[in-house]
Amino acid sequence: IGSDSKDYSFALKGVEDLRLDERMMQLLDLLNGIFKSTGRGVTEQFMIGTFSVVPLSHEAGIISWVEDCDTLHEIIQD
């Protein structure tokens, strides 16, 4: 439960270094900020969706759970 009293789901990922994932989310957040600041009619539909990534060690981390999304594996199978 967050400070805003909402429930948040997370997944613990092991045997994987999430530091690069964290940096990618930071880059995408930066790009979203640049797109918004241009003021050229950029709407939410053009924003890049991001999620929280918290590396705990070189081999584990926590990522926020994104509801109602397909994995890349599911998309390729379809």
Secondary structure, 3 states (H helix, E strand, C coil): CCCCCCCCCEEEEECCCCHHHHHHHHHHHHHHHHHHHCCCCCCHHHCCCCCCEEEEECCEEEEECCCCCCCHHHHHHC
